[in-house]
Amino acid sequence: MDNFKWINDTFGHIIGDKMLVTFSDILKSIIRESDILCRIGGDEFIIFFKGKALRNDIANKAMTILKSFSEKLIIPDTDKKVTVSIGISVARENGNDFSSLYNNADKALYYVKQNGKGNFHFFSEEKNDIEIKVNDKIDLEYFKSFLKEKEFKKGVYQVEYEGFQKIYRFLDRTISRTKQVVQLLLFTLTDKNGGVPNFENIDEIFALTEKAISISLRRGDVSTSYRKSQFIVILMDASHESGILVAERIVENFYSLYDNNNIILHYDIQEMQRE
């Protein structure tokens, strides 16, 4: 499961445990009686599929697993979907014993984790590397279904921090060419003394801040949580003055949702410029 630590840190271990149960239930619904499934770590599972199979058959099985997760693996009480990464090794070409097959599948999994997650790859012993070419038709069909939004939603595009970094870097490369005016907003939650808030209901405050941001922004804007006390927002095609108006609206919406003066929501704004 991708980003399991983030799930635990953001939503708590009870939600994390529920996600693991859902994760294992989905896997159990996919395998055959002759297959072997086990959990080997906090967020890692192994499936051993018995019998010979062509590469395309194996790839189709991996796509079935990924598509099942994309449809069913959703964080409770949210619309946030969780992705899964898969590393594949094949006997006999990648080994004849458990240790060899496990280590090679783990290397393939590491490659996926380092290259975007939410995908599958084969290990290729002959090249002593990861085999990344499966079948063009299979890859394209999978990516089209996986990358496309299942439904268009109003409001800000909320992403995990890692995805936000990629969007930021992409914009950083293009704004000088497109001449777009982009504003960055940083929101910080503090106590009345300017320190990091330390309240039992910090998860509730986090969720309310996220909601205040979501209802205040447009569909083309992007936001993420940096930690439980900070949020970052990209405002597309926005002047400094309009950015301030948006920031003030977010603060106003936050206090309409959380009527308590023990928490202060600060913001800073800066135009994004290509250096």
N, C-alpha and C positions, 0 to 999 in steps of 0.2 A: 504494500500500500504506500502510495506517495504521500510525503509530508505528514506522516503520522505524529511526529513530535509537535508540529504546528497545531494539529487537531487537539492533542492533549493540552498544550499550553493555552490555546485560545478558548476551547469549549469545556475543558475539564476532563478528568480521567473517566468519569462515568460515561460521558458521550464517547470517549475513545474506546471504552470496553464494548459499548453497543455497536460501534463501527466494526470492531473485530468480529463480533458475533455475526453481523450481517455479511461481512467479508467471507467468513468460513461457510455460511449457509449458501451463499451464491456459488462458491466453489463446489460444495457437496451436490448441488443441483445439476452441475455440469458433468461431473465425472461418471464413469461406469463402475459397476460392481468390481470389475477386475483391476481397476486402477487403485493407486495408493495416494492418499492425501495426508499431509501432516504439517503442523506448525513448528517452525524451527527457531523462531525469534519473536521479538515484540510485534513486528509488522511483516514478517516474512513467512511464506508457506511454500511447500514443495509439493508438486504433483508428479507422480511417476505413471506415465501412460505405457502400458504393456503392448507389445506387438509392433510389427513393422509398419511404416507409414511413409508416404512420399512427402517431400518438403512442402508442397502446396497444401497437403492435408494437415500437416502440423501448423502451418501458418493460418489456415482456416480455423483450426481449433483455438489458436491464440487470439484471433480476431473475435471469435465467439465469446471468449472470456472477457476481453476488453469491452465489447459492446454490452455485455450483460452488466458489467460494473458501471459503465457510463449511464445506463438506464436506472440502476437500482441502488448504487452506492452513493447516497445523499446524506449529508449531515442532518440529524433530526432537527426539526423545527426551523430549517433554513432551506434555501434552494441551492446550496453549495454542493457541487458534485466533486467526488474524490476520484482521482485517476490511479491507475495501477501500472506498474512496469513489470515486464516479463523477460527473463533471460532463459535461453533454450540451449541445451546440449543434447546431442543425439548419440546413442550407442549404435554402432561400435566406433564410429569415426571420431568421436570425442572422448572415448574411454570405455572400458569394460567393467569398471568397478564404481561403487558409489562415490568414493572420494574424488576420482577424476571427473566424473559427470557433474558432481555438485560444484567443484571448484570452477569448472569451465562455464557452467550455467551462471555462477556468481559473477564471473568476469563479464559475461554478456549482459547481465543485469546492471552491473556497474556502468557499462557503456551507455545503456539506456538512461540511467539516472543522470549521467553527465551530459546528455544530449537531448534535453527537453522533457524527459519522463513521459508517462502515458503511452507507451509503445512496446513493441517486442523486437528482439533481435536474436539471431543464431550465433553461436560460437563456432568458429572455423579453425580446427586444429591445423589444417594444412598451411594456412597463412599465419598461424599463431596469433590471430587477431580476431576481431569480431566481423562476422559476415553481415553486411548491412543491406545487401541487395537480395530481396526475396522474389517478388514478382511485381512488375509495374502496375498491373491491373489490380492486384490484391492491395498493394500499398495505397494506391489512389482511392480505391473504393473505401478502404478503412479511414483514411484521412478525411475524405469528404464527409463521412458520417460522424466522425469523431470531433472534427474541428468546428463544424457548423453549429450555431446556436440552435437548440431545440425549439426555442420560441423567443421572439423579440420582446424585450421588456422595457418599460419606461424607466427613465432615471439613469443614474451613473452606472458605469461598468465597473463592478467591484472585482478585484483580482487579488491573488496572493502576492506577497512582497516580491517573490522571485519573478513572477510574471510582470509585475509593475516595473522592475528593473529593465527588463527586455523592451517594454513599451517606451520607457524613458530613453533608452539608448537609441532606439529606432527614431524617435522624434528628434533626438539630439543630432542625428545624422541628416535629417531632412529639413529642419526648419529654415536653415540658411538658404536652401533651394526653393522652398515653397513660400517663404516669406510669411509664414503663419506666426501669429502672436499667441504665445502660450504662457499661461501663468502657473506657477507652482504654489500650492498652499500647504503649510504645515500646521496641523492642529495639535495642541498639547494639553492634556488634562493635568492639573495640579491641585494640591490642597490650597487653603487660604494663605499659607506661608510660602507658596511657590515650590513646594516639594512634591515628590512623587506620591500620588494618593495611595493610601493603604487602608482600604475599606473592605469589609466582608462582602459587600455588594458590588465589587469592582467589575465582575462579569456583567451585571445588569447595566452599569454605567457605560461599559464598553459597547454593549449592544445598542443602547440608546444613542450614543454618539454616532455609531455606524448608521443607524436609522436616520438621524438628523442630517447626515451627509447625503444619504441616498435620496431622501425626498427633496433635497434642495438643489440637486444638480441635474444636468441634462443628460440625454442618452449618449452623447459623444464624449463626455468627460470620464475620467478614470480615477479610482481611489483604491487605497490599500491601507491596512493597518501595519505600522512599523513595529510597534509593541502595544501592550494593553493601554498605554497612556498617550500614544501618538498615532496620528493618521496623516497620510500624504495624499494630495489631490492634484491632478493635472486638469486645468481648465483650457479647453481648446478654443481658439479664436476669441480670446477675451483680453480686453485692455486691463491696465492696472486698476482703473477706476471701477470697471464692472467686476473685476476680481474681488475687490474690497466689498462690494455690495453682496456678492455671493457668500463671502466669508461671514459677513454680518448676519446674513439670512441663516446660515448654518448654526451660528451661535444662538440666534434667537429661537430657532427650532429646537435646539438642544435643551434650552432652559424651559421651553414649553412642555417638553417631555420629562425633564428631570427638575422638579421644583425644589431645589436644595442649594443653598448658597455655600455649602462646604466644599463644593467642587467648582473650579474655575476652568473654563475652556478658552485658552489663548490661541491666537493664530499669527502666522507670519506669511508674507506674500513676496514673491520675487518673480520677475519675468525670466522665462527660460530662453537663454541666448546661446547660440553656437559660438564657442571660443575659437 
